[in-house]
Amino acid sequence: MTSVVIPNSVTSIGYEAFSGCSGLTSVTIPNSVTSIGNQAFSGCSGLTSVSIPNSVTSIGNGTFSGCSGLTSIEIPNSVTSIGESVFYGCSGLTSVTIPNSVTSIGNAAFSGCSGLTSVILDNNWLVSGCSIGTLFGSQIKECIIGNSVTLIGASVFANCSNLTSVTIPNSVTSIGNQAFSD
């Protein structure tokens, strides 16, 4: 299977629905889908891009983990939570914009994203919603933190050895333990 068009009758994509489909290169997700389940597309190494519709409010744990061919992802303003290890090991992912609707990002969400060089956090997004090691070990070079952020969580940027630029606004009052360690 190389291509999937999900019909409008589908409202959620379940646990491991397409997991391990390494030949899958494209997926069309309709506006009827409101949630994408845990590991729904994990191990789909041939998947290069995914457009998530505005109807989706949550992206489950490990949804795109191991999708090494994934180079771009559009996260719409409707998404409020991004689960643990969602993009774990997505070595082809280079840039991500997190919309201000997102209030929590799970543990190790971008861990092992060796190609990730840029993350933009919109103005209202709270880095305090980041769990430990969210960007752990990614090759991120730059991070722009929005003006309403008040707290940078523990270990959020740990082991990001290529990080050269972080813009921290005056609104930040606290930086967590080991936020920038290693």
N, C-alpha and C positions, 0 to 999 in steps of 0.2 A: 504494500500500500504506500503510495507516494503523496496522495492528496486527499484531504477530507473536507467536505462541505457539510457542516452540521445544520440540520433543518430548523426552521423557526419554531417547531413544536417542542424543542429541547429547552428546558429552563435551568438545568445544572449539568455540569460535566463531573462525573463521579470519580472516586478513588481509583487511581491507576488505569483510567479508561483507555489511554493510548500508550501507556508505559512500555518502554522497550521497542517501540516502532522506529528503529533506526533509519529506515528508508523514507520515513515521512518527511516531506520537504515543505508542505504548505497546509495550513488549517484555516478555514473560514468559520469564525464564531459569530452567530447571529445575535441581534439585540435582545432576543428572548432569554439569553443566558444571564443569570444573576450571580452565580458562583462557580468557581473552578476548583475542584476538589484536590485533596492531597495527592501528589505524585501523578497527576493526570497525564502529563506529557514527559515525565522523567525518562531519561535515557533516549530521547528522540534526537540523536546526534545529527541527523540530517536536516532538522528544522532550522531555517535561517532567520525567519522573522515571524512575529505574531502580532496581530492587531487585536487588542482586547476591546470589546465594545463598551460603550458608556453605561450599559445596563449592569455590568459586573461590579459588585461591591466588595467582594473578598477573593483573595487568591490564596489557596491552601498551602500547607507545608510541602516543600519539595516539588511543587508543581512543574517547574522547568529544570530541576536539578539534572546535571549531566547532559544538558543540551549544548554540547560544545560548539555546534555550528551556528547557534543563535547569535546574531550580530546586533540586532536592534529589537527593542521592545517598547511599545507605546502603552503607558499606564494611564488610563483616563481619570478624570476628576471624580468619577463615581466611586473609585476604589478607596475604602477606608482602612483596610488591613491587608498586610502582606505577611504571609506565614514564615515559619522557620525554614531555612535552607532552600528558599524558593528558587534562587538562581545559583545554587551551589555548583561549582565546577563548570560554569558557563564561560569557558575560556575565550570564546569569540566575542563576548559582549564587551563593547568599548565605551558606551555612554548610556547613562540612565538619568531621566528627569523624574523625580518623585513629586507628584502633585500635592497641593496643600490640603487635599481631602484626606490624605493618609495620616492616621493618628498612631499607628503602631507598625513596626517592622520586626519580625521575629529573629531569633538567634541565627547567626551565620547566614543571613539571607543572601549576601553577596560573597561569601567566603569562597576562595578558590577561583574567583573570576580574574584570572591572570591578565586578561586583556583590558580590564576596566580601568580607564584612565580619568574619567570625569563623572562626577555625581553632582546634580543640582537639586538642592532641597528648596522647594518653594517657600515663600515667606511665612505662611502659617503652620508649616510642618514642624512638629516638635521632635528634636533629636532625643529628648527624654523618652520618646516612644521607641527608640532603638534599643534592642536587646544587646546583650554582651556579644562582642565580636561580629557585629553586623557586616562590617567591611573588612574583617580580619583577613590579612594576607593578600588582599587585592592589590593590583598595580596602580591604584588610583593616584593621580598626580595632583589633582585640584579638587577642592570642595568649596562651594559657596553656600553659606548657611544664612537662611532668611532672617529678616529683622525681628520677627516675633518669637524666635527661639530663646528660651531662658536657661536651658540646661543641656549640656552635652553629656550623654550617658557614659557609663563605665565601659572601657575597652572598645568603644565604637570604631576607632581607627587603629587599633593595636596591630602591630606587625605590617603596617602599610609603609614599607621601606622606600617607596618611590614618591611619597607624598611631599610635594615641594611648596604647595600653597593652600592655605586654609583661610577663608575670610570669615572672621568671627565678629558678629555685630555687637554693639554696646548693650543690647538687650540680654546677652548671656551673663548670668550671675553665678553659675556654678559649672565646673568641669569635673566629671566623674573620675574615679580611680582608674589609672592606667589607660586613660582615653587615647593617648598618643604614644603608648609604650612601644619600644622597638621600631 
